Every structure is written in C-alpha cells, then in structure tokens.
Amino acid sequence: MSASPSDTAARPVTAVMPDVTGGNALRAQEQMDGTQVRFEDVTGKDREVVDPQAWRVCGSRPGANQQITSYPVVLLVAPATESCPDGASG
C-alpha cells in the first residue's frame, strides 16, 4: 500500500549533515547524494575549487550531525596539501 500524495506532503523532509570532516571534498560531495553543495576555501585565500578531488573537508555549514535547514550546504575546504586552519569547523 503506497502513501497518498497528501500523506507524503504532510510529513516534513528531514536531513542531517553527515560528518565528512577530514575527508576528500569530492567524496563528501558524492556522499551528499544530490544535495546542493557549495565549496568555500576556508584558508581565507578565496580560491575557486575546480577539482574537489584535490581538496580536504575542514568543516561544514551546518556542522556534522546537525539538521540541514537551508541549501546549498557549504563544505569548508582546504587544498589537500595544506592543513586545515584552527577552528575551521564552520
């Protein structure tokens, strides 16, 4: 038995931000499975993320295990060759 459209519309869609901190930015984006994702250079150098495979996730907005209430989700990233700045969790 399938739910009627009105039953489906009555239930809020909930999503929780997975903990992708420390992982590869491309894999994190893939893990988000269709969720709108924007990359932000957390180092303050405002570099464009052309190849997410070469970047590491330092944090996110919303933070890990928090409710996603707006889109796009922001992944705070740094090049894989650099360290994440202190306090870069978003």
DRENDO-1510 file (C-alpha; in Angstrom, 1 decimal, always signed):
<recs>
REC; n; res; u; v; w
REC; 1; MET; +0.0; +0.0; +0.0 .
REC; 2; SER; +1.5; +3.3; -1.0 .
REC; 3; ALA; +1.0; +6.6; +0.7 .
REC; 4; SER; -1.3; +9.1; -0.9 .
REC; 5; PRO; +0.3; +12.4; -2.1 .
REC; 6; SER; -1.4; +14.3; +0.8 .
REC; 7; ASP; +0.2; +11.9; +3.3 .
REC; 8; THR; +3.6; +12.4; +1.8 .
REC; 9; ALA; +3.2; +16.2; +1.8 .
REC; 10; ALA; +2.2; +16.3; +5.4 .
REC; 11; ARG; +5.5; +14.8; +6.6 .
REC; 12; PRO; +8.4; +17.2; +6.8 .
REC; 13; VAL; +11.5; +16.1; +4.9 .
REC; 14; THR; +14.4; +15.9; +7.4 .
REC; 15; ALA; +18.1; +15.6; +6.6 .
REC; 16; VAL; +21.1; +15.5; +8.9 .
REC; 17; MET; +24.5; +16.7; +7.8 .
REC; 18; PRO; +26.9; +13.7; +7.7 .
REC; 19; ASP; +30.3; +14.1; +9.4 .
REC; 20; VAL; +32.6; +14.5; +6.4 .
REC; 21; THR; +35.3; +16.5; +8.1 .
REC; 22; GLY; +38.8; +15.3; +7.3 .
REC; 23; GLY; +37.7; +13.5; +4.1 .
REC; 24; ASN; +38.1; +14.2; +0.4 .
REC; 25; ALA; +35.9; +17.0; -0.9 .
REC; 26; LEU; +34.8; +15.1; -4.0 .
REC; 27; ARG; +33.8; +12.0; -1.9 .
REC; 28; ALA; +32.0; +14.3; +0.6 .
REC; 29; GLN; +30.0; +15.8; -2.3 .
REC; 30; GLU; +29.2; +12.3; -3.6 .
REC; 31; GLN; +28.1; +11.3; -0.1 .
REC; 32; MET; +25.6; +14.2; -0.1 .
REC; 33; ASP; +23.8; +12.3; -2.9 .
REC; 34; GLY; +22.2; +15.1; -4.9 .
REC; 35; THR; +22.1; +17.7; -2.2 .
REC; 36; GLN; +23.2; +21.2; -3.4 .
REC; 37; VAL; +26.8; +21.7; -2.2 .
REC; 38; ARG; +29.0; +24.7; -2.4 .
REC; 39; PHE; +32.7; +24.7; -1.6 .
REC; 40; GLU; +34.3; +27.5; +0.3 .
REC; 41; ASP; +38.1; +28.0; +0.7 .
REC; 42; VAL; +38.4; +28.0; +4.5 .
REC; 43; THR; +42.0; +29.3; +4.4 .
REC; 44; GLY; +40.8; +32.8; +3.6 .
REC; 45; LYS; +42.6; +32.8; +0.2 .
REC; 46; ASP; +39.2; +32.7; -1.6 .
REC; 47; ARG; +40.5; +30.2; -4.2 .
REC; 48; GLU; +38.0; +28.5; -6.5 .
REC; 49; VAL; +37.6; +24.8; -6.1 .
REC; 50; VAL; +37.9; +23.5; -9.6 .
REC; 51; ASP; +39.0; +19.9; -8.7 .
REC; 52; PRO; +37.3; +18.8; -5.4 .
REC; 53; GLN; +39.4; +15.6; -5.6 .
REC; 54; ALA; +42.4; +17.8; -4.6 .
REC; 55; TRP; +40.8; +19.4; -1.5 .
REC; 56; ARG; +40.1; +18.2; +2.0 .
REC; 57; VAL; +37.0; +19.0; +4.1 .
REC; 58; CYS; +37.8; +21.1; +7.2 .
REC; 59; GLY; +34.2; +21.6; +8.3 .
REC; 60; SER; +30.7; +22.3; +7.1 .
REC; 61; ARG; +27.7; +24.5; +7.5 .
REC; 62; PRO; +25.6; +23.2; +9.0 .
REC; 63; GLY; +28.0; +21.3; +11.3 .
REC; 64; ALA; +28.2; +17.5; +11.4 .
REC; 65; ASN; +25.1; +15.7; +12.7 .
REC; 66; GLN; +23.1; +19.0; +12.6 .
REC; 67; GLN; +19.8; +19.4; +10.8 .
REC; 68; ILE; +20.1; +20.7; +7.3 .
REC; 69; THR; +17.6; +23.6; +7.1 .
REC; 70; SER; +18.9; +25.6; +4.0 .
REC; 71; TYR; +20.7; +24.9; +0.8 .
REC; 72; PRO; +23.3; +24.9; -0.6 .
REC; 73; VAL; +25.2; +23.0; +2.1 .
REC; 74; VAL; +28.6; +24.6; +2.5 .
REC; 75; LEU; +31.7; +22.5; +2.7 .
REC; 76; LEU; +34.7; +24.4; +4.1 .
REC; 77; VAL; +37.7; +23.1; +2.3 .
REC; 78; ALA; +41.5; +23.5; +2.1 .
REC; 79; PRO; +43.8; +22.1; -0.5 .
REC; 80; ALA; +44.9; +18.5; +0.4 .
REC; 81; THR; +48.5; +19.7; +0.5 .
REC; 82; GLU; +47.7; +22.3; +3.3 .
REC; 83; SER; +46.5; +21.9; +6.9 .
REC; 84; CYS; +43.0; +23.0; +8.0 .
REC; 85; PRO; +43.2; +26.3; +9.9 .
REC; 86; ASP; +42.4; +26.1; +13.7 .
REC; 87; GLY; +38.7; +26.5; +14.4 .
REC; 88; ALA; +37.7; +25.7; +10.8 .
REC; 89; SER; +34.6; +23.6; +11.7 .
REC; 90; GLY; +32.1; +26.2; +10.5 .
</recs>
